[in-house]
């Protein structure tokens, strides 16, 4: 089959998203190595204690920009792929209805019906393949990579770059339960107050490592990401864990979906074998 430039560009977009994510990880790692934050413990006269993270150096501006570029390249890569698939399917360049083509991401059957109108010139087996991978079809829609990409890219494109925040990843250690009571660990993002632990201290003894000794691990994520039930355990958590894992999962999903649709366009017999 003759090489299709539009397909090459779609693949290049998705590869570029991988590069964005790798560069994001390098910038973040350099930032963390500079130890930009410190832990502060305070206890008021009533014994109410707080452990907070005080940031000494702001997050690099490159981080939200690189995140936005990764999201844009993934979304654009899928759109470019669908255009290339329409060329393969129709044998025409430009393809029928080419200006209206956009990779569909539907969160509800109603949204699919609205999106499907743009796909009317594609062969039925290609439309069916796209229908099967829609977020509303997933067992755990909140973990569906297309849905996550849709939500993140929409905010970044139409508002401002995502605000990033530190999230407590692990809190380990020990404390004396006869002196430290009502210890609560914040599992959400560290906002302006940056409080990661609250507790109540009983008595007047000095706070020592024997009484309270905690070790913290943090990672970076978008501020607005919601914790949702894990598909297996049901425990609330961020989809795919860390932002790094989520981005990598989206890249792999976009690549798999794109290449799968291209393969179906090139060989419709695959659709029959898949039934």
C-alpha positions in Angstrom: 0.0 0.0 0.0 1.2 3.5 -0.8 2.6 5.4 2.2 0.1 7.9 3.5 1.6 11.1 4.9 -1.4 11.6 7.2 -0.8 8.3 8.8 2.9 9.0 9.3 1.9 12.3 11.0 -0.5 10.6 13.3 2.1 8.2 14.5 4.6 11.0 14.9 2.2 12.9 17.1 1.8 10.0 19.4 5.6 9.4 19.5 5.9 13.1 20.4 3.5 12.6 23.3 5.9 9.9 24.6 8.8 12.4 24.3 6.7 15.1 26.2 6.1 12.6 29.1 9.7 11.6 29.3 10.8 15.2 29.3 8.2 15.9 32.0 9.7 13.1 34.2 13.3 14.6 33.7 12.2 18.1 34.7 10.3 16.8 37.7 13.2 14.6 38.9 15.6 17.5 38.7 13.2 19.6 40.7 12.7 16.9 43.4 16.5 16.4 43.7 16.9 20.1 44.7 14.7 19.3 47.8 12.4 22.2 47.2 10.1 21.6 50.2 10.6 21.0 53.9 8.4 19.5 56.6 7.2 21.7 59.5 5.5 20.5 62.7 3.5 22.8 64.9 1.4 22.3 68.0 -0.9 25.0 69.5 -1.6 25.6 73.2 -4.6 23.2 73.0 -2.4 20.3 71.8 -3.7 20.4 68.2 -0.9 19.5 65.9 -0.3 19.9 62.2 2.4 18.6 59.9 2.6 20.7 56.7 4.8 20.9 53.7 6.4 24.2 53.0 7.5 24.7 49.4 10.8 26.7 49.2 10.9 26.7 45.4 7.9 27.0 43.1 7.2 24.2 40.6 8.9 24.8 37.2 6.6 26.4 34.6 7.7 23.8 32.1 5.8 21.1 33.9 2.2 22.2 33.1 3.3 23.2 29.6 4.8 19.7 28.9 1.7 18.1 30.3 -0.4 20.2 28.0 1.7 19.4 25.0 1.5 15.6 25.7 -2.3 15.9 26.0 -2.6 17.9 22.8 -0.3 15.5 20.8 -2.3 12.5 22.0 -5.6 14.0 21.1 -4.4 15.4 17.8 -2.7 12.1 17.0 -6.0 10.2 17.3 -7.7 12.8 15.1 -5.0 12.5 12.5 -5.2 8.8 12.6 -9.0 8.8 12.0 -8.4 11.1 9.0 -5.8 8.7 7.6 -8.1 5.7 8.2 -10.8 7.5 6.2 -8.3 7.9 3.3 -7.4 4.2 3.5 -11.1 3.2 3.7 -12.4 5.3 0.9 -9.4 5.4 -1.4 -9.9 9.2 -1.6 -7.7 12.0 -0.4 -9.2 14.1 0.9 -11.7 11.6 2.2 -15.5 12.2 2.2 -16.6 14.5 5.0 -12.9 15.0 5.9 -13.3 18.4 7.6 -15.9 16.9 10.1 -13.8 13.9 11.1 -12.8 13.8 14.8 -11.8 10.7 16.8 -15.0 10.1 18.9 -14.8 10.0 22.7 -18.3 9.6 24.1 -19.1 9.4 27.8 -22.8 8.5 27.2 -24.8 6.7 24.5 -26.3 10.1 23.6 -22.9 11.6 23.0 -22.0 8.7 20.8 -25.1 9.2 18.7 -24.1 12.8 18.2 -20.5 11.9 17.4 -21.5 9.0 15.0 -23.0 11.5 12.5 -19.5 12.6 11.6 -18.5 9.0 10.9 -21.3 8.2 8.4 -18.9 7.8 5.4 -16.7 5.2 7.2 -17.3 1.5 6.6 -19.6 -0.1 9.2 -16.9 -2.4 10.7 -14.8 0.7 11.5 -17.7 2.5 13.1 -18.4 -0.6 15.1 -14.8 -0.9 16.2 -14.9 2.8 17.4 -18.2 2.1 19.2 -16.8 -0.8 21.2 -13.9 1.2 22.7 -16.0 4.2 24.0 -15.7 5.1 27.7 -19.4 4.5 28.3 -18.9 0.9 27.3 -16.1 0.3 29.8 -16.6 -1.7 33.0 -14.9 1.1 35.0 -15.4 4.3 33.0 -13.4 6.4 35.4 -10.3 4.3 34.6 -10.9 4.4 30.8 -7.9 6.1 29.2 -9.9 7.8 26.5 -12.2 9.3 29.1 -9.2 10.5 31.1 -7.6 12.0 28.0 -10.9 13.7 27.0 -11.3 15.3 30.4 -7.7 16.4 30.8 -7.3 17.7 27.3 -10.6 19.6 27.3 -9.6 21.6 30.4 -6.1 22.3 29.2 -7.3 23.4 25.7 -10.3 25.5 26.7 -9.2 27.1 30.1 -5.6 27.3 31.3 -2.7 24.8 31.7 -3.5 22.3 34.5 -2.6 23.4 38.0 -0.3 20.8 39.5 -0.1 19.9 43.2 1.8 17.6 45.5 -0.1 14.5 46.6 0.8 12.3 49.6 1.9 9.0 48.0 3.0 7.2 51.2 3.1 8.1 54.9 5.0 5.6 57.0 6.4 5.5 60.5 5.3 5.1 64.1 3.8 7.2 66.9 2.9 6.7 70.5 -0.8 6.2 70.7 -0.9 7.1 74.4 0.3 10.6 73.5 -0.7 11.1 69.9 -4.4 10.8 69.3 -6.8 11.3 66.4 -4.0 11.2 63.8 -5.4 11.9 60.3 -3.5 11.7 57.1 -4.6 13.9 54.2 -5.0 11.7 51.1 -5.9 14.5 48.8 -3.8 17.2 47.1 -1.8 19.6 49.2 -3.5 23.0 48.7 -2.6 26.4 50.0 -2.4 25.3 53.6 -0.2 22.3 52.6 -1.4 20.3 55.7 -0.6 16.6 55.3 -1.3 15.3 58.9 -3.3 16.6 61.8 -3.3 15.1 65.3 -3.9 15.8 69.0 -1.0 15.6 71.5 -1.8 14.7 75.1 0.3 16.1 77.9 3.2 18.5 78.1 6.1 16.2 77.1 8.4 17.4 74.4 7.6 16.0 70.9 10.5 13.5 70.1 11.0 10.9 67.4 10.1 8.3 70.0 6.6 9.9 70.2 6.1 10.8 66.6 8.3 9.7 63.7 6.7 9.8 60.3 8.3 9.6 56.8 6.6 11.1 53.8 6.7 10.4 50.0 4.9 12.7 47.6 4.2 12.8 43.9 2.9 15.4 41.5 -0.5 15.3 40.0 -3.2 17.6 38.6 -5.0 19.4 41.3 -8.5 18.5 40.1 -8.0 14.7 39.6 -10.7 12.8 41.5 -10.2 9.7 43.6 -12.4 6.9 42.3 -13.1 3.3 43.3 -10.4 0.8 42.3 -11.8 -1.7 39.8 -10.6 -4.7 42.0 -10.5 -3.5 45.6 -13.1 -0.7 45.5 -10.8 1.5 47.5 -10.8 5.2 46.5 -7.6 6.1 44.6 -6.4 8.1 41.7 -6.9 6.3 38.3 -3.8 4.5 37.4 -2.1 5.8 40.5 0.5 8.5 39.8 0.3 11.0 37.0 3.3 9.4 35.4 1.5 6.0 35.3 -1.7 7.7 34.0 0.1 9.5 31.2 1.9 6.3 30.1 -1.3 4.3 30.2 -3.0 7.0 28.0 -0.1 6.9 25.5 -0.2 3.1 25.2 -4.0 3.1 24.8 -3.9 5.8 22.1 -1.2 3.9 20.2 -3.1 0.6 20.5 -6.4 2.1 19.5 -4.9 4.0 16.6 -2.9 1.0 15.2 -5.9 -1.3 15.7 -8.1 0.9 13.6 -5.5 1.3 10.9 -5.1 -2.5 10.7 -8.9 -2.9 10.3 -9.0 -0.3 7.6 -6.1 -2.0 5.7 -7.6 -5.5 6.2 -11.4 -5.6 6.8 -11.2 -9.4 7.2 -9.8 -8.7 10.7 -13.2 -7.5 11.8 -14.8 -10.8 10.8 -12.1 -12.7 12.6 -12.7 -10.6 15.7 -16.4 -11.5 16.0 
